Amino acid sequence: MPGTDVISRQVTVKLTQGLHLSPISELVRCASQFPCAVTLTYDGRTADVKSVYDLMLLAAPCGAPLTLEARGEEAAAAVEK
């Protein structure tokens, strides 16, 4: 059924300062181009990638393993970008 795609990928924060405002802003801009829901999960907490506030609360440091998940229409394209 169209629009029910769920794509998940493990990623690692490689930024020495961790996930901070500049890359978070870029993630939000990128994710907002897609109609699907996009989330990042770290240490049991899940953040909406279209929300700067949610991503800041993740406080993911350098080396943090994250789960990137997109659910819905264009999920594969969102995760790839």
DOVEXMI-437076 format. One record per atom (N, C-alpha, C, O, CB): x, y negated, z negated; residue number from 1. Coordinates in steps of 0.02 Angstrom, whole numbers, plus 32768, in hexadecimal, padded with zeros to 4 digits. Each point is the difference from the previous one (the first is absolute). Glycine has a CB too. Example, Ala and Ser with C-alpha at 12.3 -4.5 7.8 and 13.67 -1.06 7.14 Angstrom:
<atom east="8294" north="811C" up="7E7A" n="1"/>
<atom east="7FD3" north="7FC5" up="8000" n="1"/>
<atom east="802D" north="7FC4" up="8000" n="1"/>
<atom east="8034" north="8001" up="7FDF" n="1"/>
<atom east="7F6D" north="803A" up="7FE3" n="1"/>
<atom east="804D" north="7F90" up="8062" n="2"/>
<atom east="802A" north="7FC5" up="7FFD" n="2"/>
<atom east="7FD9" north="7FC9" up="7FDB" n="2"/>
<atom east="8019" north="7FC9" up="7FF8" n="2"/>
<atom east="8022" north="8057" up="8074" n="2"/>
***
This chain:
<atom east="802A" north="803B" up="8000" n="1"/>
<atom east="7FD6" north="7FC5" up="8000" n="1"/>
<atom east="802D" north="7FC2" up="8000" n="1"/>
<atom east="802D" north="7FFB" up="7FD7" n="1"/>
<atom east="7F76" north="8043" up="7FEC" n="1"/>
<atom east="8051" north="7F92" up="806A" n="2"/>
<atom east="802A" north="7FC4" up="8005" n="2"/>
<atom east="7FFC" north="7FD7" up="7FBF" n="2"/>
<atom east="7FCD" north="7FFC" up="7FDF" n="2"/>
<atom east="8021" north="8003" up="809D" n="2"/>
<atom east="804B" north="7FE1" up="7F73" n="3"/>
<atom east="8002" north="7FD4" up="7FC6" n="3"/>
<atom east="800C" north="8023" up="7FBE" n="3"/>
<atom east="7FFF" north="7FDF" up="7FCC" n="3"/>
<atom east="7FB6" north="7FDA" up="8072" n="3"/>
<atom east="8056" north="8088" up="7FC3" n="4"/>
<atom east="800C" north="8024" up="7FC1" n="4"/>
<atom east="8047" north="8019" up="7FF9" n="4"/>
<atom east="800E" north="802B" up="7FD7" n="4"/>
<atom east="7F7B" north="7FF6" up="8029" n="4"/>
<atom east="80A3" north="7FC4" up="8029" n="5"/>
<atom east="8047" north="8014" up="7FFD" n="5"/>
<atom east="801E" north="7FEE" up="7FBD" n="5"/>
<atom east="7FF3" north="7FCA" up="7FE5" n="5"/>
<atom east="8017" north="8028" up="8097" n="5"/>
<atom east="801F" north="803B" up="7F69" n="6"/>
<atom east="8027" north="7FF2" up="7FC3" n="6"/>
<atom east="8048" north="8013" up="8010" n="6"/>
<atom east="800F" north="803A" up="800E" n="6"/>
<atom east="7F8D" north="7FDA" up="7FA3" n="6"/>
<atom east="8090" north="7FBB" up="804D" n="7"/>
<atom east="8046" north="800B" up="800F" n="7"/>
<atom east="8028" north="7FEC" up="7FC1" n="7"/>
<atom east="7FF5" north="7FCA" up="7FE4" n="7"/>
<atom east="7FFA" north="8020" up="809A" n="7"/>
<atom east="803E" north="8041" up="7F6E" n="8"/>
<atom east="8028" north="7FF3" up="7FC4" n="8"/>
<atom east="804A" north="800C" up="800F" n="8"/>
<atom east="8011" north="802D" up="8026" n="8"/>
<atom east="7F8E" north="7FF4" up="7F90" n="8"/>
<atom east="808B" north="7FB5" up="802C" n="9"/>
<atom east="8048" north="8007" up="800B" n="9"/>
<atom east="8025" north="7FEB" up="7FC1" n="9"/>
<atom east="7FEC" north="7FD1" up="7FDE" n="9"/>
<atom east="8007" north="8019" up="809E" n="9"/>
<atom east="8042" north="803A" up="7F74" n="10"/>
<atom east="802B" north="7FED" up="7FC7" n="10"/>
<atom east="8034" north="7FCE" up="801A" n="10"/>
<atom east="801F" north="800B" up="8034" n="10"/>
<atom east="7FD0" north="8067" up="7F93" n="10"/>
<atom east="801A" north="7F58" up="8014" n="11"/>
<atom east="8031" north="7FCC" up="8011" n="11"/>
<atom east="8027" north="7FEE" up="7FC1" n="11"/>
<atom east="7FEA" north="800E" up="7FC8" n="11"/>
<atom east="7FCC" north="7FC5" up="8096" n="11"/>
<atom east="8083" north="800F" up="7FAC" n="12"/>
<atom east="802A" north="7FEB" up="7FC7" n="12"/>
<atom east="8010" north="7FB6" up="8007" n="12"/>
<atom east="8011" north="7FE8" up="8036" n="12"/>
<atom east="8020" north="808D" up="7FC0" n="12"/>
<atom east="7FCB" north="7F67" up="7FD2" n="13"/>
<atom east="8013" north="7FB9" up="8000" n="13"/>
<atom east="804C" north="7FFC" up="8007" n="13"/>
<atom east="8024" north="801A" up="7FD6" n="13"/>
<atom east="7F77" north="7FC6" up="7FE1" n="13"/>
<atom east="807C" north="8000" up="807D" n="14"/>
<atom east="8048" north="7FFA" up="800C" n="14"/>
<atom east="801A" north="7FBA" up="7FF3" n="14"/>
<atom east="803C" north="7FF4" up="8007" n="14"/>
<atom east="7FBA" north="8066" up="804D" n="14"/>
<atom east="7FDF" north="7F79" up="7F99" n="15"/>
<atom east="8014" north="7FBB" up="7FF1" n="15"/>
<atom east="8021" north="7FFD" up="7FBC" n="15"/>
<atom east="7FE5" north="801A" up="7FCF" n="15"/>
<atom east="7FBD" north="7FB9" up="8078" n="15"/>
<atom east="8099" north="800E" up="7FB5" n="16"/>
<atom east="8025" north="7FFF" up="7FC0" n="16"/>
<atom east="7FD9" north="7FDD" up="7FC9" n="16"/>
<atom east="8009" north="800F" up="7FC5" n="16"/>
<atom east="8061" north="7FF2" up="807C" n="16"/>
<atom east="7F6B" north="7FCF" up="7FD1" n="17"/>
<atom east="7FD8" north="7FDD" up="7FCE" n="17"/>
<atom east="7FBC" north="8021" up="7FF5" n="17"/>
<atom east="7FD5" north="7FE5" up="7FDD" n="17"/>
<atom east="8065" north="7FB2" up="8044" n="17"/>
<atom east="7FBC" north="80A3" up="7FFD" n="18"/>
<atom east="7FC0" north="8022" up="7FFA" n="18"/>
<atom east="7FCB" north="7FDF" up="802C" n="18"/>
<atom east="800F" north="7FD7" up="802B" n="18"/>
<atom east="800F" north="804A" up="7F60" n="18"/>
<atom east="7FA4" north="7FF1" up="8069" n="19"/>
<atom east="7FC9" north="7FE5" up="8027" n="19"/>
<atom east="7FED" north="7FBC" up="7FE3" n="19"/>
<atom east="7FDE" north="7FFC" up="7FCC" n="19"/>
<atom east="7FF7" north="8079" up="8050" n="19"/>
<atom east="8042" north="7F55" up="8005" n="20"/>
<atom east="7FF4" north="7FBC" up="7FE6" n="20"/>
<atom east="7FD6" north="7FD9" up="8032" n="20"/>
<atom east="7FEB" north="801A" up="8033" n="20"/>
<atom east="8083" north="7FEA" up="7F8E" n="20"/>
<atom east="7F86" north="7FBD" up="8030" n="21"/>
<atom east="7FCF" north="7FD8" up="8025" n="21"/>
<atom east="800A" north="7FFD" up="804B" n="21"/>
<atom east="7FCF" north="8006" up="8026" n="21"/>
<atom east="8027" north="7FB9" up="7F74" n="21"/>
<atom east="8047" north="8037" up="807E" n="22"/>
<atom east="800B" north="7FFA" up="8048" n="22"/>
<atom east="7FEB" north="803F" up="8026" n="22"/>
<atom east="7FD9" north="7FFB" up="802F" n="22"/>
<atom east="8085" north="7FB6" up="7FB8" n="22"/>
<atom east="7FBB" north="808B" up="8007" n="23"/>
<atom east="7FEA" north="803B" up="8024" n="23"/>
<atom east="7FB7" north="8012" up="7FF3" n="23"/>
<atom east="7FDE" north="801C" up="802B" n="23"/>
<atom east="8097" north="800E" up="7FD0" n="23"/>
<atom east="7F72" north="7FC4" up="7FCA" n="24"/>
<atom east="7FB9" north="800C" up="7FF2" n="24"/>
<atom east="7FD5" north="7FD7" up="802F" n="24"/>
<atom east="7FCE" north="8019" up="801A" n="24"/>
<atom east="804D" north="7FFE" up="7F6D" n="24"/>
<atom east="7FF8" north="7FAA" up="8084" n="25"/>
<atom east="7FDA" north="7FD6" up="802E" n="25"/>
<atom east="7FFF" north="801D" up="8047" n="25"/>
<atom east="7FCD" north="7FFF" up="8022" n="25"/>
<atom east="8051" north="7F9D" up="7F99" n="25"/>
<atom east="801A" north="807F" up="8059" n="26"/>
<atom east="8004" north="8020" up="8043" n="26"/>
<atom east="7FD4" north="803E" up="8003" n="26"/>
<atom east="7FDE" north="800B" up="8032" n="26"/>
<atom east="8097" north="7FC9" up="7FDC" n="26"/>
<atom east="7F8C" north="8055" up="7FBD" n="27"/>
<atom east="7FD5" north="803B" up="7FFE" n="27"/>
<atom east="7FB6" north="7FED" up="8005" n="27"/>
<atom east="7FDA" north="8020" up="8024" n="27"/>
<atom east="807C" north="801A" up="7F96" n="27"/>
<atom east="7F96" north="7F92" up="8022" n="28"/>
<atom east="7FBA" north="7FEA" up="8001" n="28"/>
<atom east="7FED" north="7FE8" up="8046" n="28"/>
<atom east="7FCB" north="8012" up="801A" n="28"/>
<atom east="803C" north="7FCD" up="7F6D" n="28"/>
<atom east="8025" north="7FF9" up="8099" n="29"/>
<atom east="7FF2" north="7FE9" up="8044" n="29"/>
<atom east="7FF9" north="803B" up="8030" n="29"/>
<atom east="7FD2" north="8001" up="802A" n="29"/>
<atom east="806D" north="7F95" up="7FBF" n="29"/>
<atom east="7FED" north="809A" up="8011" n="30"/>
<atom east="7FFF" north="803A" up="802C" n="30"/>
<atom east="7FC0" north="8029" up="7FF5" n="30"/>
<atom east="7FDD" north="8010" up="8030" n="30"/>
<atom east="80A1" north="7FF3" up="7FCF" n="30"/>
<atom east="7F73" north="800E" up="7FC3" n="31"/>
<atom east="7FC6" north="802B" up="7FF1" n="31"/>
<atom east="7FBF" north="7FDE" up="8012" n="31"/>
<atom east="7FCF" north="8021" up="8012" n="31"/>
<atom east="8072" north="8012" up="7F92" n="31"/>
<atom east="7FBD" north="7F8B" up="8057" n="32"/>
<atom east="7FC2" north="7FDB" up="800E" n="32"/>
<atom east="7FED" north="8001" up="804A" n="32"/>
<atom east="7FC8" north="7FED" up="8012" n="32"/>
<atom east="8052" north="7FCB" up="7F8D" n="32"/>
<atom east="8013" north="805D" up="808B" n="33"/>
<atom east="7FF2" north="8005" up="8048" n="33"/>
<atom east="7FD5" north="803D" up="8011" n="33"/>
<atom east="7FE7" north="8007" up="8038" n="33"/>
<atom east="8085" north="7FBF" up="7FDF" n="33"/>
<atom east="7F8C" north="8067" up="7FB9" n="34"/>
<atom east="7FDE" north="803F" up="800D" n="34"/>
<atom east="7FBF" north="8005" up="7FD8" n="34"/>
<atom east="7FFB" north="7FE6" up="7FC8" n="34"/>
<atom east="8073" north="8050" up="804F" n="34"/>
<atom east="7F5E" north="7FEB" up="8006" n="35"/>
<atom east="7FC0" north="8006" up="7FDD" n="35"/>
<atom east="7FFF" north="8034" up="7FC9" n="35"/>
<atom east="7FD2" north="8001" up="7FD7" n="35"/>
<atom east="7FF9" north="7FDC" up="8092" n="35"/>
<atom east="8067" north="804E" up="7F94" n="36"/>
<atom east="8002" north="8036" up="7FCF" n="36"/>
<atom east="8016" north="7FE7" up="7FBC" n="36"/>
<atom east="801D" north="7FCA" up="7FFA" n="36"/>
<atom east="7FFA" north="8088" up="8062" n="36"/>
<atom east="7FDC" north="7FD6" up="7F71" n="37"/>
<atom east="8019" north="7FF2" up="7FBC" n="37"/>
<atom east="8047" north="801A" up="7FFD" n="37"/>
<atom east="800E" north="8037" up="8016" n="37"/>
<atom east="7F7E" north="7FD1" up="7FB6" n="37"/>
<atom east="80A1" north="7FD0" up="8017" n="38"/>
<atom east="8047" north="8013" up="7FFA" n="38"/>
<atom east="8014" north="7FF8" up="7FB7" n="38"/>
<atom east="7FF5" north="7FCC" up="7FE2" n="38"/>
<atom east="8025" north="8011" up="8097" n="38"/>
<atom east="8003" north="8058" up="7F6A" n="39"/>
<atom east="8015" north="7FFD" up="7FBA" n="39"/>
<atom east="8048" north="8017" up="7FF8" n="39"/>
<atom east="801A" north="8026" up="8029" n="39"/>
<atom east="7F6F" north="7FED" up="7FB3" n="39"/>
<atom east="8096" north="7FD6" up="7FED" n="40"/>
<atom east="8041" north="8019" up="7FEA" n="40"/>
<atom east="7FF7" north="8019" up="7FB9" n="40"/>
<atom east="7FE0" north="7FDF" up="7FD7" n="40"/>
<atom east="8060" north="7FD0" up="8075" n="40"/>
<atom east="7FDC" north="808B" up="7FA6" n="41"/>
<atom east="7FFC" north="801C" up="7FBD" n="41"/>
<atom east="8047" north="8009" up="7FE5" n="41"/>
<atom east="802C" north="801A" up="8021" n="41"/>
<atom east="7F66" north="8020" up="7FFA" n="41"/>
<atom east="8077" north="7FAE" up="7FA6" n="42"/>
<atom east="8040" north="8007" up="7FDE" n="42"/>
<atom east="7FF3" north="800C" up="7FB6" n="42"/>
<atom east="7FDA" north="7FDC" up="7FE0" n="42"/>
<atom east="805F" north="7FD8" up="8074" n="42"/>
<atom east="7FE6" north="807F" up="7F92" n="43"/>
<atom east="7FFD" north="800F" up="7FB9" n="43"/>
<atom east="7FB8" north="8003" up="7FE6" n="43"/>
<atom east="7FF0" north="7FE7" up="7FCA" n="43"/>
<atom east="807F" north="7FE2" up="8029" n="43"/>
<atom east="7F65" north="8057" up="8034" n="44"/>
<atom east="7FBB" north="800A" up="7FEB" n="44"/>
<atom east="7FD2" north="7FC4" up="800C" n="44"/>
<atom east="7FC5" north="8003" up="7FF1" n="44"/>
<atom east="8067" north="804A" up="7FBC" n="44"/>
<atom east="7FEF" north="7F7C" up="806D" n="45"/>
<atom east="7FD8" north="7FC4" up="800D" n="45"/>
<atom east="7FF8" north="7FF7" up="804B" n="45"/>
<atom east="8030" north="800B" up="8026" n="45"/>
<atom east="7FF9" north="7FBF" up="7F6F" n="45"/>
<atom east="7F9C" north="8023" up="8080" n="46"/>
<atom east="7FF2" north="7FF7" up="8047" n="46"/>
<atom east="7FEE" north="7FB7" up="800D" n="46"/>
<atom east="7FDA" north="7FE1" up="7FDB" n="46"/>
<atom east="7FFE" north="8096" up="8030" n="46"/>
<atom east="8045" north="7F6E" up="802B" n="47"/>
<atom east="7FF5" north="7FBA" up="8012" n="47"/>
<atom east="7FE4" north="7FFC" up="8047" n="47"/>
<atom east="8014" north="8025" up="802C" n="47"/>
<atom east="8049" north="7FB6" up="7F88" n="47"/>
<atom east="7F75" north="7FF6" up="8056" n="48"/>
<atom east="7FE6" north="7FF0" up="8042" n="48"/>
<atom east="8036" north="7FD7" up="8023" n="48"/>
<atom east="8015" north="7FCC" up="7FE7" n="48"/>
<atom east="7F71" north="8034" up="7FF1" n="48"/>
<atom east="8091" north="8018" up="8061" n="49"/>
<atom east="8038" north="7FDF" up="8023" n="49"/>
<atom east="7FE9" north="7FBE" up="8020" n="49"/>
<atom east="8029" north="7FD9" up="8017" n="49"/>
<atom east="800A" north="8097" up="8000" n="49"/>
<atom east="7F8D" north="7F82" up="7FEA" n="50"/>
<atom east="7FE6" north="7FC1" up="8019" n="50"/>
<atom east="7FFB" north="7FCC" up="7FC9" n="50"/>
<atom east="7FE6" north="7FC9" up="800B" n="50"/>
<atom east="7FDC" north="8075" up="804E" n="50"/>
<atom east="8056" north="7FD2" up="7F6B" n="51"/>
<atom east="7FFC" north="7FD3" up="7FC6" n="51"/>
<atom east="8045" north="7FF3" up="7FE3" n="51"/>
<atom east="8021" north="802D" up="7FE6" n="51"/>
<atom east="7F6C" north="7FFE" up="8002" n="51"/>
<atom east="808A" north="7F96" up="801C" n="52"/>
<atom east="8040" north="7FEC" up="7FE3" n="52"/>
<atom east="8000" north="8010" up="7FB5" n="52"/>
<atom east="8031" north="801B" up="7FE5" n="52"/>
<atom east="7FDD" north="7F89" up="8072" n="52"/>
<atom east="7FBC" north="804C" up="7F87" n="53"/>
<atom east="7FFB" north="800B" up="7FB8" n="53"/>
<atom east="8008" north="804A" up="7FEF" n="53"/>
<atom east="8027" north="8011" up="7FD3" n="53"/>
<atom east="7F8D" north="7F8B" up="8024" n="53"/>
<atom east="8029" north="8090" up="802B" n="54"/>
<atom east="8006" north="8048" up="7FF3" n="54"/>
<atom east="8048" north="8018" up="8009" n="54"/>
<atom east="8019" north="8026" up="7FD7" n="54"/>
<atom east="7F71" north="7FE9" up="804F" n="54"/>
<atom east="8096" north="7FDB" up="8010" n="55"/>
<atom east="8044" north="8016" up="800E" n="55"/>
<atom east="8032" north="7FE6" up="7FCC" n="55"/>
<atom east="802F" north="8023" up="7FEE" n="55"/>
<atom east="7FB4" north="7FE1" up="808C" n="55"/>
<atom east="8013" north="7FBE" up="7F6F" n="56"/>
<atom east="802C" north="7FE5" up="7FCC" n="56"/>
<atom east="7FFB" north="8029" up="7FC0" n="56"/>
<atom east="8032" north="800A" up="7FDE" n="56"/>
<atom east="7FC2" north="7F82" up="8055" n="56"/>
<atom east="7FCF" north="808B" up="7FBD" n="57"/>
<atom east="7FF6" north="8027" up="7FC3" n="57"/>
<atom east="8022" north="8044" up="8003" n="57"/>
<atom east="800C" north="801F" up="7FCC" n="57"/>
<atom east="7F88" north="7FA5" up="8024" n="57"/>
<atom east="807A" north="8055" up="804D" n="58"/>
<atom east="8024" north="8040" up="8005" n="58"/>
<atom east="8045" north="7FFC" up="7FE2" n="58"/>
<atom east="8018" north="8030" up="7FE2" n="58"/>
<atom east="7FA8" north="7FEA" up="8086" n="58"/>
<atom east="8060" north="7FAC" up="7F9F" n="59"/>
<atom east="8044" north="7FF5" up="7FE5" n="59"/>
<atom east="802F" north="8039" up="8013" n="59"/>
<atom east="8023" north="801C" up="7FD6" n="59"/>
<atom east="7FAB" north="7FA4" up="7FCB" n="59"/>
<atom east="8032" north="8051" up="80A0" n="60"/>
<atom east="802A" north="8038" up="8018" n="60"/>
<atom east="8048" north="7FE9" up="8009" n="60"/>
<atom east="800D" north="7FD4" up="8029" n="60"/>
<atom east="7F8F" north="805E" up="8010" n="60"/>
<atom east="8093" north="7FEC" up="7FA2" n="61"/>
<atom east="8047" north="7FEE" up="8005" n="61"/>
<atom east="8022" north="8022" up="803B" n="61"/>
<atom east="7FE3" north="802B" up="8021" n="61"/>
<atom east="801F" north="7FC4" up="7F64" n="61"/>
<atom east="803C" north="7FFD" up="8088" n="62"/>
<atom east="8029" north="8021" up="8033" n="62"/>
<atom east="8004" north="804A" up="7FF1" n="62"/>
<atom east="800D" north="8014" up="7FC7" n="62"/>
<atom east="8036" north="7F82" up="804C" n="62"/>
<atom east="7FB4" north="8092" up="801F" n="63"/>
<atom east="8003" north="8049" up="7FF8" n="63"/>
<atom east="7FBE" north="8020" up="7FEE" n="63"/>
<atom east="7FFC" north="803D" up="7FFB" n="63"/>
<atom east="8079" north="7FB4" up="7FE4" n="63"/>
<atom east="7F57" north="7FE7" up="8015" n="64"/>
<atom east="7FBF" north="801B" up="7FEC" n="64"/>
<atom east="7FE1" north="8029" up="8039" n="64"/>
<atom east="7FFD" north="7FE9" up="8039" n="64"/>
<atom east="7FF3" north="7FB5" up="7F79" n="64"/>
<atom east="7FF9" north="809F" up="803E" n="65"/>
<atom east="7FDB" north="8027" up="8032" n="65"/>
<atom east="7FB8" north="7FE9" up="8002" n="65"/>
<atom east="7FDE" north="7FFD" up="7FCC" n="65"/>
<atom east="806F" north="8066" up="8023" n="65"/>
<atom east="7F9A" north="7F8D" up="804C" n="66"/>
<atom east="7FBB" north="7FE9" up="8008" n="66"/>
<atom east="7FDB" north="802E" up="8030" n="66"/>
<atom east="801E" north="801F" up="802C" n="66"/>
<atom east="8006" north="7F6B" up="7FBF" n="66"/>
<atom east="7F9B" north="807B" up="800B" n="67"/>
<atom east="7FD5" north="8023" up="802F" n="67"/>
<atom east="7FD8" north="7FCC" up="8025" n="67"/>
<atom east="7FD8" north="7FDB" up="7FE1" n="67"/>
<atom east="8022" north="808E" up="7FD7" n="67"/>
<atom east="800F" north="7F93" up="8089" n="68"/>
<atom east="7FDB" north="7FD2" up="802B" n="68"/>
<atom east="7FC7" north="8028" up="801E" n="68"/>
<atom east="800B" north="8035" up="801D" n="68"/>
<atom east="805B" north="7F83" up="7FFD" n="68"/>
<atom east="7F5C" north="802F" up="7FDF" n="69"/>
<atom east="7FC7" north="8023" up="801C" n="69"/>
<atom east="7FD2" north="7FCF" up="8023" n="69"/>
<atom east="7FF3" north="7FCA" up="7FE8" n="69"/>
<atom east="8014" north="808D" up="7FBE" n="69"/>
<atom east="7FE2" north="7FBE" up="8095" n="70"/>
<atom east="7FCF" north="7FD9" up="8025" n="70"/>
<atom east="7FC4" north="802D" up="800D" n="70"/>
<atom east="8007" north="803B" up="8010" n="70"/>
<atom east="8052" north="7F7C" up="8027" n="70"/>
<atom east="7F6C" north="802D" up="7FC0" n="71"/>
<atom east="7FC3" north="8027" up="8006" n="71"/>
<atom east="7FCE" north="7FD9" up="802B" n="71"/>
<atom east="7FEC" north="7FC8" up="7FF0" n="71"/>
<atom east="8027" north="806F" up="7FA0" n="71"/>
<atom east="7FD9" north="7FE9" up="80A8" n="72"/>
<atom east="7FCE" north="7FE1" up="802B" n="72"/>
<atom east="801A" north="7FF5" up="8046" n="72"/>
<atom east="8032" north="801D" up="8015" n="72"/>
<atom east="7F9E" north="7FAC" up="7F88" n="72"/>
<atom east="800C" north="800D" up="8087" n="73"/>
<atom east="8010" north="7FF2" up="8045" n="73"/>
<atom east="8045" north="7FE0" up="8007" n="73"/>
<atom east="8010" north="7FD2" up="7FDC" n="73"/>
<atom east="7F75" north="8020" up="803C" n="73"/>
<atom east="80A3" north="8027" up="8016" n="74"/>
<atom east="8044" north="7FEA" up="800E" n="74"/>
<atom east="8031" north="800E" up="7FC7" n="74"/>
<atom east="8032" north="7FDD" up="7FFA" n="74"/>
<atom east="7F9C" north="7FCB" up="804E" n="74"/>
<atom east="8024" north="808A" up="7F90" n="75"/>
<atom east="802B" north="8012" up="7FC7" n="75"/>
<atom east="8047" north="8012" up="8017" n="75"/>
<atom east="8030" north="7FE9" up="7FE2" n="75"/>
<atom east="7F6C" north="803F" up="7FE0" n="75"/>
<atom east="806A" north="7FFF" up="8073" n="76"/>
<atom east="8042" north="8015" up="8017" n="76"/>
<atom east="8029" north="7FC3" up="8017" n="76"/>
<atom east="803B" north="7FFC" up="7FF1" n="76"/>
<atom east="7F96" north="8074" up="8032" n="76"/>
<atom east="8010" north="7F62" up="8000" n="77"/>
<atom east="8023" north="7FC4" up="8018" n="77"/>
<atom east="8016" north="7FD5" up="7FC5" n="77"/>
<atom east="8037" north="7FE4" up="8001" n="77"/>
<atom east="7F85" north="801F" up="806A" n="77"/>
<atom east="801A" north="7FF8" up="7F62" n="78"/>
<atom east="8011" north="7FD7" up="7FC5" n="78"/>
<atom east="803C" north="801C" up="7FDC" n="78"/>
<atom east="802D" north="7FDB" up="7FEC" n="78"/>
<atom east="7F5B" north="8004" up="8009" n="78"/>
<atom east="807A" north="8062" up="8001" n="79"/>
<atom east="8037" north="8020" up="7FDC" n="79"/>
<atom east="8040" north="7FFB" up="802A" n="79"/>
<atom east="8036" north="7FF4" up="7FE5" n="79"/>
<atom east="7F7A" north="805C" up="7FE2" n="79"/>
<atom east="804B" north="7FB8" up="8079" n="80"/>
<atom east="803B" north="7FFB" up="802C" n="80"/>
<atom east="801E" north="7FBA" up="7FFF" n="80"/>
<atom east="803D" north="7FF9" up="7FFF" n="80"/>
<atom east="7F93" north="8061" up="8049" n="80"/>
<atom east="8006" north="7F73" up="7FBA" n="81"/>
<atom east="8019" north="7FBC" up="8002" n="81"/>
<atom east="8020" north="7FED" up="7FBD" n="81"/>
<atom east="8018" north="7FC8" up="7FF8" n="81"/>
<atom east="7F90" north="8019" up="805C" n="81"/>
***
